[in-house]
Structure formats: structure tokens, C-alpha cells
Amino acid sequence: MYVVTVTFRIKPEHADEFLNAMRENARLSLELEPGCHRFDVALGEDGPETIFLYELYSDRAAFDAHLAAEHFKSFGATVTDWVASKDVACYVLPT
């Protein structure tokens, strides 16, 4: 299994909009992508401007399919100006 974590810092004036868009992206990922098994969206304790994602895919190819999905591309185009910073880390679960 392939794990992706992402920490976003969102511009304060866009925190609510971003969260709504991210929840929809997560829902569509789970619904439309057979290789996406988990997509958790969590708020930081420091407030709604920090959003943490935990995503679980069958393998790297499934994550690449996620990146190529139309709903992901649309999400990215919508939120790009709302994001102050983004940190991505990828892992493989040991078998």
C-alpha cells in the first residue's frame, strides 16, 4: 500500500472554501478511484488554516491515477491561490 500525507497552510480568508473543496475532492477520490482506499481530511489544532491529509492507495500507480483524475485537476485549479504552503510526503507500508 502507498501512503501520501499532505500538510496545507491555507490563507485565512479562504479556509472555509478550501475545506469544502477538499472534502469534495476526498469524496470523489474514494467514489471514483478504485485504487484509493482512504482519504482523511483533518484540521490542525492551531486552527482551520492547517489541513492535514492521510491518503492510502493500492500502489504508486493508483496515486498517479489520482493525480491525473479530472476532479483532482479541477480541485487544484480552484484552490491554487488559496494555499500559502504545501508539504507532501510519500511512504510504502511494509508487507
N, C-alpha and C positions, 0 to 999 in steps of 0.2 A: 504494500500500500504506500501511496505517495502523499505526504503531508505538506500543506502550504500554510504558513502563518503570515498574516499581514497586519501591521500596525499603521493606522492612518491618523494623522493630526489634521483636523478639519478646521477651516476658517470659521470662527464662532458664528458669524451671520448665516452660515449655510449648514449648521449642524443638523437641524431637523430635516431639511431637504435631503441631505446626504444619507442620513439614517433610513429614511423612507425608500430612497433609491437603492440602497444596499440591501435592504430586506427583500425588495422585489427581485434584485439580481440573485440573491441566495435562493429564493423560492423557485425561480425559473431554472437555475442551475440544477437543483435537486429534481425538478419535474422533467426537464428536457434532456439532461445529460446522464445516460446510464452509468457512466464511469464516475460520477460524483456521488459519494456516499454520505457525506456530512458537510454542512456549511453553517457553522455557528457564527453569529454576529454578537459581539459583546461590547458594552460600554466601559470605558475606563473609570476607575474610582475618582479620578480627578475631574470628571465631567463629560458631557456629551461630545466634546471636541476630540476625544480619543476613542477610536473604534478599533477593536481587535477582531480579526477573523481567524477561525480554525477551519481549514478545509481538508477533506480526505477524499482522495481519488484512487481508482484501481491501480494506476501506474502513471508514469510521466506522460505517456501518450494521451491518457484521459484528461490530464491537466492541459496539455497542448490543445486538445479539442475544446476545452472550456475557453481558453484564450481566443480561439477562432470563432466562437459562437456569436451569432448576431446580437443576442441580448447582452453579452459581455461588452461587445464593441459599442453598442448604444449606451450602455451604462457609463463606460469610460469617457465617451464624448460628452455626456451630460455633466459629469462631476469633475472633470479635469480642473476647472478654475476654482472649485470649492476646496481642493486639497492643498494643505500647507506642506505636508511631507508624507512619505510613504516608505515603509521598510518591509521588505519581503524576505522570508527565509523558507527554504525547502528542505525536507527530510525524507528518509525512507524508513518505514517501520521494519525492524528486523523480523525475520521469519523463524 
